[in-house]
């Protein structure tokens, strides 16, 4: 692993004039990432514009406002960790009965209406939001692109010179509800950061574990409904235990188990979904 890292770093430096280099920002500054932050945000904005054309985004202004408030609360909790939290982020609900959520590079987070319908509490949905925001803050999407596609392809993609690869990336997001499958280490990092940011935001991080339990139960009763989620977010009992241990180690403080507008938000999402 260290050998591969040593080989990649000089190549990244050679491409510095094209705006590529190692990660110098975010919560994982030491990881190799050949996409600059500016390029990541430009790529994300292009992907988000195309997703908006092809996916059914819930247009209800009240839904947009509420989900944005949820996301911004998590991002605000990360401002002491990462300058990425000071950049523009967007949050949307996709009208789709699948239970899923995903982040794409450049600060864009999507929750599916099917996931919101299955969540029982505000901390459960906030737990999903915190996890996805954490993937973005850790830059897992563009790190994966660096590792899987290599220097030449990533350089062409972020500079707009590889339209075929861009369309493949977009098609994968639209079909699978994720930019690509995350590693166990990436999932663990997003879990750890998610717990931390929920706690900092004053929301009970037990919601993460509670919703994991909901998903594990559904894997037995309705596996097809969560197939997308499990394909991009592998979930195991060990992972649940790890998150529980991290929560148990937090100092006691008052944490919110609810939010007065959450029920109305769920109702509005459900109402928008019935109009399919």
N, C-alpha and C positions, 0 to 999 in steps of 0.2 A: 504493500500500500504506500509506504513512504517512498519507494523507488519510483512508482508511477507518478507521485506528486512531484518529485524532483525533475522528472522528464517534462511535465506539463508546464511548470512555472517559466522556464526560459522561453518556451514557445509563446506563452502568453505575453511576455515582455516584448518579444519581437513585434507582436501585433498591437503594441500600445498605441502606435500612431493611428490605427484604425478605430481607436476607442475601446479596445478590448484589454482585459487584464485580470489579475486576481481580485477576489472580493476584498474591498477595503472598507466596507460598511456593513451594518447589520449586526445581528447577534452572533454570527459565526464568521468572523473576519478572516480566519485562517484558511477557509475552504477555497478550493480552486473554482473560479467562475470566470469564464471568458467574456461575459456580457457585462458591460458597464451599467450602472444604475439608470442613467439617462436612456440608454438603448432598451433596457428592460421596460421602463415606463412607456416608451414610444411603441414598442412591440405590444405591450399589454393593451394600450389604448386602441391599436388597430384590431387586435383580437376581440376586444370588448365590443367595438362597433360592428364587427361581423357577426358576433354571437347575438347581438340585439336584433339583427336582421333575420336570423334563422331560428333562434329559440323564442319561445313565447314568454317574454318577460311580463310579470304582473305589473300593469300600468297604474293601478290604484295609487294616487299620491299619498294616501295615508299609510299604505303598506310600505311604499318606498321610504317615507320619512321614518317610520318605526324601525325598519331593518337597518337603515343608515345610522340611526341613533345607537342601536345595539353595536354595530361595527365600530363606530367612532369611539364608543366607550372603551372598547378593547384596545384600539390603536392609541388612544390617549394614555392608557396605562403603560404603554411600551415606550413612551417618549424618552425616558431616562436610559433606555437600552439601545435604541437604534434611531439614527437620523431618518431612516425610511418612514418612520411614523409621522414625520412632519410633511411628507409628500401627499399629494391628492390620492385618496382611496375612494372606491365606489362599492356599493353593496346593493344586490338585487335579489328578488325572488323569481325563480323560474317556475312557471305553471306546468308541473310534471308530477304524476303520481308516484314516481320512483322515490325511494328514500335515499337522498344523496345531497352532497354539498361539495363545492370545490373552489379552489383559488387558482387564478392564472397570474402569470408574472405582471408586475406593474400595479399591484394594489387593487385587484378586482376580486370580489368574493360573491359567490352565488349559493343561495340555499334553495332547495326544491320545495315546492308546496307539499309534496308527499311527506317530506321529513318534518315539516312544521305541524302537519296534521297528526303525526304519531307522537310528537313530543308532548309530554304532560305538563311541563313547568317551564317557567322563564329560565332558570339556570340550565336546564337541559339544552335549550336552543342556544343560549349564550355559550355553553360549553363547546358546541359545534362551531359557533362563530369564532371563539377564541382559538380553537385548533386550526381553522383555515387561515385566520389572520397570521398565526404563528408560522405556518408554512410560507406565507408571503414574506414575512419579516426575515425569516431564515434563508430566503431566496432559493428554496428547494427546487422550484420549477426550472430556473435557468441553470442551476447546478446540474440538474439531471440532463438538460440539453447539452451542456458542456461534456459530460461524461459519456453520453450515449451517441451523440452525433459527431463529435470531434471538432477540431479547430476550424477547418475549412468550411464545413457545412454551417456551423454556428455563425461564423463571420458573414457568410452570404445571407443567412436568414435575417439576422438583425440589421443588416445594411440594405435589405430589400432586394437582394440579388438572387434569391432562391425561392421564387413564387411557388414552385411545385412542393417544396418542403413546407412552406407556410400553409398551403392548402391541406397538406397531410396532417399538420399539427392542428389546424382548425377542425378538420373532420373528426379527428380523434377526440377532441374536447366535446364536440356536439354529440358524438355517438356514445362515448363512455363516461361523460360527466367528469372528466379530469384531463389535465394536460398530459400526464403519464403516471404510471404506478410509482409510488414512493417506496423507498427502502424501509426496513424496520428501524434503522437508525434515524431516518428522517421522521418517521411516525413517532418515535420515542421523543425526539427533540420537540416536535410540535405539541405532544402531550405535556411535556414538562413546562414549556413556555406557556401553553394554554392555561394550565393550573395557576402559574405565577400571575399571569395577566388578569385572570378572573378574580383572584384574591386581591390584587392591587386595585381592581375596579370595584371592589366591595360586593362581589357576587359569589355565592356559595359554589366552590368548584366541585362539590359533590355531584353537581348536575352532570359533569362529564361521565362519572361512573354510572350514575343512574341511567343515562341514555345508552351507554354501552350495554348495560343489562337489557334494556329494551331491544336493542339490535340483536343481541345474542339469542334472546327469546324468539324473535321474529325469524332468525335463521332456521329455527326448527319448524315454525308454523307456516311461514310465508317466504321461503328462500328466494323466490323470483323477485319479490318486491325490493330486496336489498342487495341484489346481485351486483349492481353497479358500485354501490358503496364498498362492499367487501373486496371487489376486484382492485380498487385503487387505495383502499384503507384497510389493510389486513388487520384483523382484530382477534386477539387470543386472550385466554384467561390470564396468562402471565402479564400481558399488557395492562389488563384491568387491575391486577394486584399491584403493579408498579405505580400506577396513577393513585391508587388508594393509599399506598405508603407515602407518596409525596404529599398528598393532602393531609395525612395524619401528622406529618412533621411540621406543618405550618403553625405559627403562633396563633393562639385564639384571638379573634376580634369579631365585632358584629359584621355579619354577612347577609346579604339579601337573598331570601328564598323565593321572592316573587316580585312582581311589578304590576301596578294597577292597570296598565293598558294592554297587558299581554293577552288577555282573553279576547278583547276586541280585535287585536291584531290577528289572532288565529282565525276568528270568525270572518274577517275581511278577506284573508287569504283563501279560506274555504269557499266563500261566496264567489270570488274571482275564478276559482277553479271549476265551479259548476257551470260557468259560461263557456267552457271549451267548445 
